[in-house]
Amino acid sequence: TIAITDRRRDVSIRLDWTGFLALAIAITAFQLMLDRGQSLDWFQSSEVVLEAAIAAVGLYLFVVHSLSARQPFLNPRLLLDRNFAIGMLLAFIFGMLNFTPMVLFPVLLQDLRGYPDSVIGWLLAMRGLGNLLSFFTAVYITRFDPRIALACGFGLQALSSFFVAQFDINLTTFGIAWTSMLQGYGVGMTWVPLTVIAFSTLNPKHLGEGTAIFHLMRNFGSSIYISVCVALVIRSAKVNYAGLTESLSPFNEALSYPWVVGLWDIGSARGLAALSGEAERQAAMIGYINAFYLIAFTGFAAIPILLLVRMPKK
């Protein structure tokens, strides 16, 4: 059992304002760069360049100050613990995989399929059901070997995203439900062994500081990956829309036959609008498919890292 037992305040320890402010500025600027980059055409914008420069300077100051200060905001010596350092990397990846599908699914279902909010809520609740079911197996597998449980958790999250990437625009409610449940099951299988691996060899007196870094990495990974995946969806949708509309012109002989175009009559403004709207839907779906492929790749890529973990003897 891992617990933070020391609740007394050590008056000799003071907040390192320099390290704290440098890290806060670096994270904030980097997050702003990712959030604003897509709409401002990335480094073609002076704002994005400025945010990238501020993030780089803030990170540089934080690293230099942490290595030279007597009592830094985050003690870099904690990373000398092998399992804790690997645990931070895995926590970063866990944050990437955990929250990103919850951001993509509602927009996908509502914009491309017209699902009402109530149905979307029930479909996302299936993820919680899978998470609940995982607790009956995660604890037992973790007692045997947390690396096996963690590999199963990352693998199930990657598989669920891979299965979602096989859907097309006609995805079904059942398909979303069972993949969401599988993803939730993988999340539940991941969290317990991840904490066991990260803190198994860490000195108990560093548990408080280690826990703070652990959750910081998880939340930072989540915020970065959400921005990356949203940018990937938007960029892929634009590129694929341009590709799909190349053949949508009066010079395409196939569009001159009524049994081919149906309601998409290119001879009228309404027909052209309907055809353009369908091209946008298909292009956006390709963008979501690319994002879920990226999530699947990230989950599978995390599994080989577990080979570096060395568990202490019981």
LUMTIKOL-583289 format. One record per residue: residue number from 0; x, y, z of N, C-alpha, C in turn. Coordinates in steps of 0.1 Angstrom, whole numbers, always signed. Atoms other than C-alpha are relative to their C-alpha. Last residue first. Example, Ala and Ser with C-alpha at 12.3 -4.5 7.8 and 13.67 -1.06 7.14 Angstrom:
<atoms>
<1; <-9; -11; +0>; <+137; -11; +71>; <-8; +11; +8>>
<0; <+9; -12; +0>; <+123; -45; +78>; <+9; +12; +0>>
</atoms>
This chain:
<atoms>
<313; <+10; +0; -10>; <+92; -96; -26>; <+6; -4; +14>>
<312; <+4; +14; -5>; <+122; -89; -47>; <-10; +2; +11>>
<311; <-7; +5; -11>; <+122; -54; -63>; <-5; -14; +4>>
<310; <+8; +0; -12>; <+107; -49; -98>; <+9; -6; +12>>
<309; <-5; +10; -8>; <+130; -39; -126>; <-7; +0; +14>>
<308; <+4; -1; -14>; <+113; -19; -153>; <+6; -12; +7>>
<307; <-11; -7; -8>; <+132; -16; -186>; <-3; +0; +14>>
<306; <-12; +9; -1>; <+111; -42; -204>; <+11; +6; +9>>
<305; <+1; +8; -12>; <+80; -21; -196>; <+12; -9; +2>>
<304; <-7; -8; -10>; <+92; +4; -223>; <-1; -8; +13>>
<303; <-14; +4; -1>; <+82; -23; -249>; <+8; +8; +11>>
<302; <-2; +13; -6>; <+45; -17; -240>; <+15; -4; +1>>
<301; <-3; -1; -15>; <+44; +21; -245>; <+3; -14; +5>>
<300; <-14; -4; -2>; <+46; +18; -283>; <+4; +1; +14>>
<299; <-9; +12; +3>; <+14; -2; -285>; <+14; +4; +3>>
<298; <+2; +11; -10>; <-5; +26; -267>; <+9; -12; -3>>
<297; <-5; -5; -12>; <+10; +54; -289>; <-1; -11; +11>>
<296; <-14; +1; +1>; <+2; +35; -321>; <+7; +4; +13>>
<295; <-3; +14; -1>; <-34; +31; -310>; <+15; -2; -1>>
<294; <+2; +5; -13>; <-37; +68; -303>; <+4; -15; +2>>
<293; <-11; -6; -7>; <-22; +77; -337>; <-1; -5; +15>>
<292; <-12; +8; +4>; <-46; +53; -354>; <+12; +5; +8>>
<291; <+1; +12; -8>; <-74; +71; -334>; <+11; -10; -4>>
<290; <-2; -2; -14>; <-63; +104; -348>; <+0; -12; +9>>
<289; <-14; -3; -1>; <-61; +92; -384>; <+4; +2; +15>>
<288; <-7; +13; +2>; <-96; +78; -381>; <+15; +1; +2>>
<287; <+1; +8; -13>; <-108; +111; -367>; <+6; -13; -1>>
<286; <-9; -6; -11>; <-93; +129; -397>; <-1; -7; +13>>
<285; <-13; +4; +2>; <-109; +104; -421>; <+10; +6; +10>>
<284; <-1; +14; -5>; <-142; +111; -405>; <+14; -6; -2>>
<283; <-1; +0; -15>; <-137; +148; -411>; <+1; -14; +6>>
<282; <-13; -5; -3>; <-131; +142; -448>; <+3; +1; +15>>
<281; <-10; +11; +3>; <-162; +121; -451>; <+14; +4; +3>>
<280; <+2; +11; -9>; <-183; +147; -434>; <+10; -11; -2>>
<279; <-6; -5; -13>; <-168; +176; -454>; <-2; -11; +10>>
<278; <-14; +1; +1>; <-175; +156; -487>; <+7; +5; +13>>
<277; <-3; +14; -1>; <-211; +151; -476>; <+15; -2; -1>>
<276; <+2; +4; -14>; <-215; +189; -470>; <+4; -15; +2>>
<275; <-11; -6; -8>; <-200; +197; -504>; <-1; -4; +15>>
<274; <-12; +8; +4>; <-224; +173; -521>; <+12; +5; +8>>
<273; <+1; +13; -6>; <-253; +189; -502>; <+12; -9; -3>>
<272; <-2; -2; -14>; <-242; +224; -511>; <-1; -14; +7>>
<271; <-14; -3; -3>; <-237; +215; -547>; <+3; +1; +14>>
<270; <-7; +12; +2>; <-272; +200; -548>; <+15; +1; +2>>
<269; <+3; +9; -11>; <-287; +231; -533>; <+7; -14; -1>>
<268; <-7; -4; -12>; <-269; +253; -557>; <-3; -9; +12>>
<267; <+8; -10; -8>; <-282; +234; -587>; <+8; +3; +12>>
<266; <+6; -11; +8>; <-265; +217; -616>; <-8; +10; +8>>
<265; <-9; -11; +1>; <-243; +196; -594>; <-5; +12; -8>>
<264; <+1; -6; +13>; <-273; +175; -584>; <+10; +12; -1>>
<263; <-11; -10; +1>; <-264; +156; -553>; <+1; +5; -14>>
<262; <+4; -14; -4>; <-298; +141; -547>; <+11; +10; -2>>
<261; <+12; +0; -9>; <-289; +110; -567>; <-4; +14; +3>>
<260; <+0; -11; -9>; <-254; +115; -582>; <-12; +0; +10>>
<259; <-13; -1; -7>; <-249; +81; -598>; <-1; +11; +11>>
<258; <-1; +11; -10>; <-284; +73; -609>; <+13; -1; +7>>
<257; <+9; -2; -11>; <-288; +108; -624>; <+1; -12; +10>>
<256; <+11; +11; +0>; <-258; +104; -647>; <-8; +1; +13>>
<255; <+11; -4; +9>; <-238; +136; -653>; <-11; -10; -1>>
<254; <+10; -8; -7>; <-217; +131; -622>; <-11; +5; -9>>
<253; <+9; +8; -8>; <-199; +102; -638>; <-11; +8; +7>>
<252; <+11; +6; +8>; <-186; +124; -666>; <-10; -8; +9>>
<251; <+0; +14; -4>; <-164; +145; -642>; <-13; -6; -7>>
<250; <-8; +8; +10>; <-159; +177; -661>; <+1; -15; +4>>
<249; <+7; +4; +12>; <-188; +193; -642>; <+8; -8; -11>>
<248; <+1; -11; +9>; <-168; +192; -610>; <-8; -5; -12>>
<247; <+14; -5; -1>; <-165; +170; -579>; <-1; +13; -9>>
<246; <+8; +7; +10>; <-133; +151; -588>; <-14; +5; +0>>
<245; <-7; -1; +13>; <-109; +175; -570>; <-9; -6; -11>>
<244; <+7; -9; +9>; <-134; +178; -541>; <+6; +2; -14>>
<243; <+13; +6; +4>; <-122; +146; -524>; <-7; +10; -10>>
<242; <-2; +11; +9>; <-86; +157; -523>; <-13; -5; -6>>
<241; <-6; -5; +12>; <-93; +192; -509>; <+2; -12; -10>>
<240; <+11; -7; +7>; <-116; +176; -483>; <+5; +5; -14>>
<239; <+8; +10; +7>; <-88; +151; -475>; <-12; +7; -7>>
<238; <-7; +6; +10>; <-63; +179; -467>; <-9; -10; -8>>
<237; <-2; -10; +10>; <-88; +200; -447>; <+7; -7; -12>>
<236; <+13; -3; +6>; <-100; +170; -427>; <+2; +10; -11>>
<235; <+3; +11; +9>; <-64; +158; -420>; <-14; +3; -8>>
<234; <-9; +0; +11>; <-55; +192; -406>; <-3; -11; -10>>
<233; <+3; -11; +8>; <-86; +194; -384>; <+9; +1; -13>>
<232; <+13; +1; +6>; <-82; +159; -371>; <-3; +12; -9>>
<231; <-1; +11; +11>; <-45; +162; -366>; <-13; -2; -7>>
<230; <-7; -6; +11>; <-49; +196; -347>; <+1; -11; -12>>
<229; <+10; -10; +6>; <-75; +179; -324>; <+6; +6; -13>>
<228; <+10; +8; +7>; <-50; +150; -319>; <-11; +9; -6>>
<227; <-6; +6; +12>; <-21; +173; -310>; <-11; -8; -8>>
<226; <-3; -11; +10>; <-41; +195; -287>; <+5; -6; -13>>
<225; <+13; -4; +5>; <-55; +164; -269>; <+2; +11; -10>>
<224; <+5; +9; +10>; <-20; +150; -267>; <-14; +4; -5>>
<223; <-8; +0; +13>; <-5; +180; -250>; <-7; -8; -11>>
<222; <+3; -13; +7>; <-33; +184; -224>; <+8; +1; -13>>
<221; <+14; -1; +5>; <-32; +147; -215>; <-2; +13; -8>>
<220; <+1; +9; +12>; <+6; +144; -213>; <-14; +1; -6>>
<219; <-7; -6; +10>; <+6; +174; -189>; <-1; -8; -13>>
<218; <+9; -11; +5>; <-21; +159; -167>; <+7; +7; -12>>
<217; <+13; +6; +5>; <-2; +126; -163>; <-8; +11; -6>>
<216; <-3; +7; +13>; <+32; +143; -159>; <-13; -5; -7>>
<215; <-3; -11; +10>; <+18; +166; -132>; <+3; -6; -14>>
<214; <+13; -5; +6>; <+2; +136; -115>; <+2; +12; -9>>
<213; <+8; +11; +7>; <+35; +118; -111>; <-13; +6; -6>>
<212; <-5; +1; +13>; <+54; +150; -102>; <-7; -10; -8>>
<211; <+3; -12; +7>; <+31; +156; -73>; <+5; +0; -14>>
<210; <+14; +0; +4>; <+33; +120; -62>; <-4; +12; -8>>
<209; <+1; +9; +11>; <+71; +121; -62>; <-15; -1; -5>>
<208; <-5; -7; +12>; <+71; +152; -40>; <-2; -9; -12>>
<207; <+8; -12; +2>; <+49; +135; -14>; <+4; +7; -12>>
<206; <+12; +4; +6>; <+66; +101; -17>; <-9; +12; -3>>
<205; <+2; -7; +12>; <+101; +114; -12>; <-14; -2; -7>>
<204; <+0; -14; -3>; <+104; +103; +24>; <-2; +9; -12>>
<203; <+13; -4; -6>; <+93; +68; +14>; <+0; +15; +3>>
<202; <-1; -2; -15>; <+124; +64; -8>; <-13; +5; +5>>
<201; <-2; -14; -4>; <+112; +53; -43>; <+1; +1; +16>>
<200; <-13; -1; -5>; <+116; +16; -52>; <+4; +14; +5>>
<199; <-4; +12; -7>; <+80; +6; -57>; <+14; +1; +6>>
<198; <-4; -3; -14>; <+67; +41; -64>; <+6; -12; +8>>
<197; <-7; -13; -1>; <+65; +42; -102>; <+5; +2; +14>>
<196; <-13; -1; +7>; <+58; +5; -106>; <+8; +13; +3>>
<195; <-9; +10; -6>; <+30; +3; -81>; <+14; +1; -5>>
<194; <-5; -6; -13>; <+15; +35; -94>; <+9; -9; +7>>
<193; <-8; -12; +3>; <+14; +21; -129>; <+5; +6; +12>>
<192; <-14; +4; +2>; <+1; -13; -117>; <+10; +12; -3>>
<191; <-6; +6; -12>; <-30; +4; -103>; <+14; -5; -2>>
<190; <-3; -10; -11>; <-37; +28; -132>; <+7; -7; +12>>
<189; <-12; -7; +1>; <-34; +5; -162>; <+4; +7; +13>>
<188; <-11; +9; -1>; <-60; -22; -158>; <+13; +7; +1>>
<187; <+0; +6; -13>; <-86; +4; -151>; <+11; -9; +2>>
<186; <-4; -10; -10>; <-77; +23; -182>; <+1; -5; +14>>
<185; <-14; -2; +1>; <-78; -9; -203>; <+5; +11; +10>>
<184; <-6; +11; -6>; <-113; -16; -191>; <+15; +1; +0>>
<183; <+1; -2; -14>; <-123; +19; -200>; <+6; -12; +8>>
<182; <-10; -11; -4>; <-110; +14; -235>; <-1; +3; +15>>
<181; <-13; +6; +1>; <-129; -19; -239>; <+11; +10; +4>>
<180; <-1; +9; -12>; <-161; -3; -226>; <+14; -6; +0>>
<179; <-1; -8; -11>; <-157; +25; -252>; <+2; -8; +13>>
<178; <-13; -5; +0>; <-151; -1; -279>; <+3; +10; +12>>
<177; <-10; +10; -5>; <-182; -19; -268>; <+14; +4; -1>>
<176; <+1; +4; -13>; <-204; +12; -269>; <+10; -10; +5>>
<175; <-6; -10; -9>; <-191; +28; -300>; <-1; -5; +14>>
<174; <-15; -1; +3>; <-197; -3; -321>; <+7; +10; +10>>
<173; <-6; +11; -7>; <-232; -8; -305>; <+16; +0; -2>>
<172; <+0; -2; -14>; <-242; +27; -315>; <+7; -11; +8>>
<171; <+13; +3; -7>; <-232; +21; -351>; <+2; +3; +15>>
<170; <-2; +7; -12>; <-206; +36; -374>; <-13; -1; +8>>
<169; <+13; +6; -4>; <-219; +47; -408>; <+2; -9; +13>>
<168; <+10; -10; -4>; <-191; +72; -414>; <-13; -6; +5>>
<167; <+2; -11; +10>; <-165; +45; -413>; <-11; +9; +4>>
<166; <+13; -4; +3>; <-151; +24; -385>; <-1; +9; -12>>
<165; <+5; +8; +11>; <-117; +7; -386>; <-14; +4; -4>>
<164; <-6; -5; +13>; <-101; +35; -366>; <-5; -8; -12>>
<163; <+7; -12; +4>; <-124; +26; -337>; <+4; +5; -14>>
<162; <+13; +4; +5>; <-109; -9; -337>; <-9; +12; -4>>
<161; <-2; +6; +13>; <-74; +6; -334>; <-14; -5; -6>>
<160; <-2; -10; +10>; <-85; +28; -306>; <+2; -5; -14>>
<159; <+13; -7; +2>; <-99; -1; -287>; <+1; +11; -10>>
<158; <+9; +8; +8>; <-67; -21; -294>; <-14; +7; -2>>
<157; <-4; -1; +14>; <-45; +6; -281>; <-9; -7; -9>>
<156; <+3; -14; +4>; <-65; +9; -248>; <+4; +2; -15>>
<155; <+14; -1; +2>; <-64; -29; -245>; <-4; +14; -4>>
<154; <+4; +7; +12>; <-26; -30; -251>; <-15; +1; -3>>
<153; <-4; -8; +12>; <-19; -3; -226>; <-5; -7; -12>>
<152; <+8; -13; +0>; <-39; -21; -199>; <+3; +8; -12>>
<151; <+13; +3; +4>; <-25; -56; -208>; <-9; +13; -1>>
<150; <+0; +3; +14>; <+10; -43; -206>; <-14; -3; -5>>
<149; <-2; -12; +7>; <+3; -27; -173>; <+0; -2; -15>>
<148; <+12; -8; +0>; <-11; -59; -159>; <+1; +13; -8>>
<147; <+10; +8; +9>; <+19; -79; -171>; <-13; +8; +0>>
<146; <-4; -2; +14>; <+43; -53; -156>; <-10; -7; -10>>
<145; <+7; -12; +5>; <+24; -53; -123>; <+4; +3; -15>>
<144; <-11; -8; +7>; <+35; -90; -118>; <-7; +13; -6>>
<143; <-9; +9; +7>; <+15; -114; -96>; <+12; +7; -6>>
<142; <-7; +8; -11>; <+0; -89; -72>; <+10; -10; -6>>
<141; <-10; -8; -6>; <-8; -67; -102>; <+8; -7; +11>>
<140; <-11; +0; +9>; <-27; -95; -119>; <+12; +8; +5>>
<139; <-6; +14; -1>; <-49; -99; -88>; <+12; -1; -10>>
<138; <-7; +2; -12>; <-55; -62; -85>; <+7; -13; +1>>
<137; <-12; -8; -1>; <-63; -56; -121>; <+8; -3; +12>>
<136; <-12; +8; +5>; <-88; -85; -124>; <+13; +8; +2>>
<135; <+1; +14; -5>; <-119; -74; -104>; <+12; -8; -5>>
<134; <-6; +1; -14>; <-109; -37; -109>; <+0; -15; +5>>
<133; <-14; +3; +1>; <-114; -41; -147>; <+6; -2; +14>>
<132; <-2; +15; +1>; <-152; -44; -143>; <+15; -3; +0>>
<131; <+4; +7; -12>; <-154; -8; -130>; <+3; -15; -1>>
<130; <-9; -4; -11>; <-134; +7; -158>; <-3; -8; +13>>
<129; <-12; +8; +3>; <-155; -12; -184>; <+11; +3; +11>>
<128; <+4; +13; -3>; <-186; +4; -168>; <+12; -10; -2>>
<127; <+0; +2; -15>; <-170; +38; -168>; <-3; -14; +4>>
<126; <-14; +0; -4>; <-163; +35; -205>; <+2; -2; +15>>
<125; <-5; +13; +2>; <-199; +25; -210>; <+15; -1; +3>>
<124; <+2; +8; -12>; <-208; +58; -195>; <+4; -14; -1>>
<123; <-12; -3; -8>; <-194; +75; -226>; <+0; -7; +13>>
<122; <-11; +7; +7>; <-221; +58; -246>; <+13; +2; +7>>
<121; <+1; +14; -3>; <-248; +69; -221>; <+12; -8; -7>>
<120; <-3; +2; -14>; <-236; +105; -223>; <+0; -15; +4>>
<119; <-14; -1; -1>; <-236; +104; -261>; <+5; -2; +14>>
<118; <-5; +12; +5>; <-272; +92; -260>; <+16; +0; +1>>
<117; <+3; +10; -9>; <-282; +121; -238>; <+6; -14; -4>>
<116; <-9; +0; -11>; <-263; +146; -259>; <-3; -11; +10>>
<115; <+3; -10; -11>; <-282; +138; -290>; <+9; -2; +12>>
<114; <+5; +6; -13>; <-264; +119; -318>; <-4; +11; +10>>
<113; <+12; -7; -5>; <-262; +138; -352>; <-6; -7; +13>>
<112; <+11; +9; +0>; <-238; +114; -369>; <-13; +5; +6>>
<111; <+1; +8; +11>; <-210; +136; -380>; <-12; -10; -1>>
<110; <-2; -8; +13>; <-212; +166; -357>; <-2; -9; -12>>
<109; <+10; -11; +2>; <-227; +149; -326>; <+1; +6; -14>>
<108; <+14; +6; +0>; <-209; +115; -327>; <-10; +11; -3>>
<107; <+2; +9; +11>; <-175; +129; -337>; <-15; -4; -1>>
<106; <+0; -8; +12>; <-177; +158; -313>; <-3; -8; -12>>
<105; <+12; -8; +1>; <-186; +135; -284>; <-2; +9; -12>>
<104; <+12; +7; +3>; <-159; +109; -293>; <-13; +9; +0>>
<103; <+3; +2; +14>; <-129; +132; -296>; <-14; -6; -3>>
<102; <+2; -13; +7>; <-127; +146; -261>; <-4; -2; -14>>
<101; <+12; -6; -6>; <-133; +113; -243>; <-3; +14; -6>>
<100; <+13; +5; +6>; <-109; +96; -267>; <-12; +7; +6>>
<99; <+1; -5; +14>; <-81; +121; -255>; <-13; -6; -7>>
<98; <+10; -10; +2>; <-86; +115; -218>; <-3; +4; -14>>
<97; <+11; +1; -9>; <-68; +82; -210>; <-11; +10; -4>>
<96; <+10; +10; +4>; <-44; +77; -238>; <-13; +1; +7>>
<95; <+3; -1; +14>; <-23; +108; -234>; <-11; -9; -5>>
<94; <+8; -12; +1>; <-25; +107; -196>; <-4; +3; -15>>
<93; <+13; +3; -5>; <-12; +72; -197>; <-10; +11; -1>>
<92; <+7; +7; +10>; <+17; +82; -219>; <-14; -4; +4>>
<91; <+2; -9; +11>; <+28; +108; -194>; <-8; -6; -11>>
<90; <+11; -9; -4>; <+23; +83; -166>; <-3; +10; -10>>
<89; <+12; +8; +2>; <+45; +58; -185>; <-13; +8; +5>>
<88; <+2; +1; +15>; <+73; +84; -188>; <-14; -7; -2>>
<87; <+4; -13; +5>; <+70; +92; -151>; <-3; +0; -15>>
<86; <+14; -2; -4>; <+70; +55; -142>; <-5; +14; -5>>
<85; <+8; +7; +10>; <+102; +51; -162>; <-15; +2; +3>>
<84; <-2; -7; +13>; <+118; +77; -140>; <-8; -6; -11>>
<83; <+8; -12; -1>; <+103; +62; -108>; <+2; +8; -13>>
<82; <+14; +3; +2>; <+115; +27; -118>; <-8; +13; +0>>
<81; <+3; +5; +14>; <+151; +39; -124>; <-15; -2; -2>>
<80; <+6; +13; -3>; <+155; +61; -93>; <-6; -5; -13>>
<79; <-10; +10; -1>; <+179; +87; -105>; <-6; -13; +4>>
<78; <+0; +7; +13>; <+148; +107; -116>; <+12; -10; +0>>
<77; <+10; +10; +0>; <+142; +117; -80>; <+1; -9; -12>>
<76; <-6; +12; -5>; <+175; +136; -81>; <-10; -12; +1>>
<75; <-4; +8; +11>; <+158; +162; -102>; <+6; -13; +4>>
<74; <-13; +5; -2>; <+140; +176; -71>; <+4; -9; -12>>
<73; <+1; +14; +3>; <+110; +196; -82>; <+15; -5; +0>>
<72; <+14; +3; -1>; <+108; +231; -67>; <-3; -15; -3>>
<71; <+8; -4; +12>; <+145; +232; -61>; <-15; -4; +2>>
<70; <+13; +6; -2>; <+160; +232; -26>; <-9; +3; -12>>
<69; <-2; +9; -11>; <+198; +238; -30>; <-13; -7; +3>>
<68; <+6; -5; -12>; <+194; +252; -65>; <+2; -10; +11>>
<67; <-9; -8; -7>; <+218; +243; -93>; <-5; +4; +14>>
<66; <-13; +7; -1>; <+202; +215; -112>; <+10; +7; +9>>
<65; <+2; +13; -8>; <+167; +228; -106>; <+13; -7; +2>>
<64; <+2; -3; -15>; <+178; +263; -117>; <-2; -13; +8>>
<63; <-13; -5; -5>; <+193; +250; -150>; <-2; +3; +15>>
<62; <-10; +11; +0>; <+162; +229; -158>; <+13; +5; +7>>
<61; <+4; +10; -10>; <+137; +256; -149>; <+10; -11; +2>>
<60; <-3; -5; -14>; <+156; +283; -167>; <-4; -10; +10>>
<59; <-15; -1; -2>; <+158; +262; -199>; <+3; +5; +14>>
<58; <-5; +13; -2>; <+121; +253; -197>; <+15; +0; +3>>
<57; <+5; +5; -13>; <+111; +289; -193>; <+5; -14; +3>>
<56; <-7; -7; -11>; <+133; +299; -222>; <-4; -4; +14>>
<55; <-14; +5; +0>; <+119; +272; -245>; <+8; +7; +11>>
<54; <-1; +13; -6>; <+83; +280; -235>; <+14; -5; +1>>
<53; <+2; -1; -14>; <+88; +317; -241>; <+1; -14; +7>>
<52; <-12; -5; -6>; <+103; +310; -275>; <-1; +1; +15>>
<51; <-10; +11; +1>; <+74; +287; -285>; <+13; +5; +7>>
<50; <+4; +10; -11>; <+49; +314; -273>; <+10; -12; +0>>
<49; <-3; -6; -13>; <+67; +341; -294>; <-3; -10; +11>>
<48; <-15; -1; -1>; <+68; +319; -325>; <+3; +5; +14>>
<47; <-4; +14; -3>; <+30; +311; -320>; <+15; +0; +2>>
<46; <+5; +4; -14>; <+22; +348; -317>; <+5; -14; +3>>
<45; <-9; -5; -10>; <+44; +357; -347>; <-4; -4; +14>>
<44; <+6; -10; -9>; <+23; +334; -369>; <+10; +5; +10>>
<43; <+2; -12; +9>; <+38; +315; -398>; <-5; +12; +8>>
<42; <-11; -10; -1>; <+51; +292; -371>; <+0; +11; -11>>
<41; <-12; +4; -7>; <+17; +275; -367>; <+11; +11; -1>>
<40; <-10; +6; +10>; <-9; +284; -392>; <+14; -1; +6>>
<39; <-9; -11; +4>; <-28; +306; -367>; <+10; -4; -10>>
<38; <+8; -11; +5>; <-58; +283; -362>; <+8; +11; -6>>
<37; <+8; +4; +12>; <-37; +252; -359>; <-7; +12; -6>>
<36; <-8; +3; +12>; <-11; +268; -336>; <-8; -3; -13>>
<35; <+1; -11; +10>; <-34; +283; -311>; <+6; -3; -13>>
<34; <+14; -4; +2>; <-39; +253; -289>; <-2; +10; -11>>
<33; <+7; +11; +6>; <-4; +239; -293>; <-14; +3; -3>>
<32; <-5; +2; +13>; <+13; +273; -287>; <-7; -12; -7>>
<31; <+6; -10; +9>; <-10; +280; -258>; <+5; -2; -14>>
<30; <+13; +4; +2>; <+1; +247; -242>; <-8; +10; -9>>
<29; <+0; +11; +9>; <+37; +255; -247>; <-14; -4; -3>>
<28; <-4; -5; +14>; <+33; +290; -232>; <+0; -12; -10>>
<27; <+11; -8; +5>; <+14; +276; -201>; <+3; +4; -15>>
<26; <+12; +8; +3>; <+39; +248; -195>; <-11; +8; -7>>
<25; <-4; +9; +11>; <+70; +270; -198>; <-12; -8; -4>>
<24; <-1; -8; +12>; <+54; +298; -176>; <+3; -9; -12>>
<23; <+14; -4; +3>; <+44; +273; -149>; <+0; +8; -13>>
<22; <+7; +12; +5>; <+79; +257; -149>; <-14; +4; -5>>
<21; <-6; +4; +13>; <+97; +290; -147>; <-8; -11; -6>>
<20; <+4; -10; +11>; <+73; +303; -120>; <+5; -4; -13>>
<19; <+15; +1; +2>; <+77; +272; -98>; <-4; +9; -11>>
<18; <+3; +13; +8>; <+115; +270; -103>; <-15; -1; -3>>
<17; <-6; -1; +13>; <+119; +307; -93>; <-3; -12; -8>>
<16; <+8; -8; +9>; <+94; +305; -65>; <+6; +1; -14>>
<15; <-10; -5; +9>; <+111; +276; -47>; <-8; +8; -11>>
<14; <+4; +1; +14>; <+86; +272; -19>; <+10; +6; -9>>
<13; <+8; -11; +5>; <+103; +269; +15>; <-3; -2; -15>>
<12; <+2; +1; +14>; <+114; +238; +34>; <-8; +12; -5>>
<11; <-13; -3; +6>; <+128; +245; +69>; <-1; -1; -15>>
<10; <-2; -14; +2>; <+93; +249; +83>; <+13; +3; -7>>
<9; <-14; -2; -3>; <+85; +212; +77>; <+3; +15; -3>>
<8; <-6; -10; +9>; <+48; +209; +80>; <+14; +2; +4>>
<7; <-6; -12; -7>; <+36; +177; +95>; <+6; +9; -10>>
<6; <+9; -12; +1>; <+13; +154; +75>; <+5; +12; +7>>
<5; <-5; -11; -7>; <+39; +126; +69>; <-9; +12; -3>>
<4; <+2; +0; -15>; <+20; +95; +60>; <+4; +12; +7>>
<3; <-8; -11; -4>; <+15; +97; +22>; <-3; +2; +15>>
<2; <+7; -11; -7>; <+3; +63; +13>; <+10; +11; +4>>
<1; <-8; -12; +0>; <+13; +34; -9>; <-8; +11; +6>>
<0; <+8; -12; +0>; <+0; +0; +0>; <+9; +12; +0>>
</atoms>
